[in-house]
Amino acid sequence: MKAPDAAQVVFGVSESPVGPIGFIMRSDVLLRLSFLRERHPEDWLSASPWPSAVHESEPAGFCGRLKQYFDGDIYALDGVEIALSGTPFQRAVWLGMRRVPGGQTMTYGALARLISRPKAVRAVGMACGANPV
């Protein structure tokens, strides 16, 4: 099998304790991640912005990182670069989410304060729900 071109979009599926996880990457950058649950990977992929992504079993070592995470290394995914393609507000929220220490939780209100938008609590919640990863 030919190695993917560096700019080629690839997808993979990793088994986890919470069910299959589908992910789409370009090089070593995560574009999308979803808990597949009842859905077939082909259906999920065809509904994505990258329906022609090429299957690869271990893109950029991502399956290994997921396994480490589910085995208890809560920092295993910290170094994964993520492509943030949303509004400027959504990107600010998603970057703020990455600042929450591993193993901790944060309310929408606290996250809104963290990104210096203390009155945007509902909008922060909506942005969290729209997070593609």
Secondary structure, DSSP 8 states (H G I E B T S, - for coil): -----TT-EEEEEE--TTS-EEEEEETTEEEEEEE-TTS-HHHHHHTSS-TT-EE-SSGGGHHHHHHHHHTT-TTTTTT-EE---S-HHHHHHHHHHTTS-TT----HHHHHHHTT-TT-HHHHHHHHHT---
